[in-house]
Amino acid sequence: MTIISLFQNVDVAEKIKHAPDSSYQIGVVIGSFIPFLLLGGIALWMYNRAKKRDKNGY
């Protein structure tokens, strides 16, 4: 069930249109960027780890 929820499409424009106030809009925007930031952080961590491994000769 959790795997299915990761791949659901969320219509951000529809959520913002039916938002109760402007602070909800800020939350929707921040929430839509969090997955990309996490993926970027993981990619950076993997890059640094591979770089250190290559530097040490493994």
C-alpha positions, 0 to 999 in steps of 0.5 A: 500500500505504501508503494502505491502512495509514492506513485500517486499523481498530485494535482498541485494547481487543483490544491492551490485553487481550493486552498483555504488561505495563502499559508496553505499555498506555501505548504503545498509548494514546500511539500512538492519540493521535498522529494526532489531535495531528498533525492538530490541529497542522496545523490550528493551523498553517493557521489561523495562516498564514491569519490572518497572510495576512489581516493583511498584506492578501493 
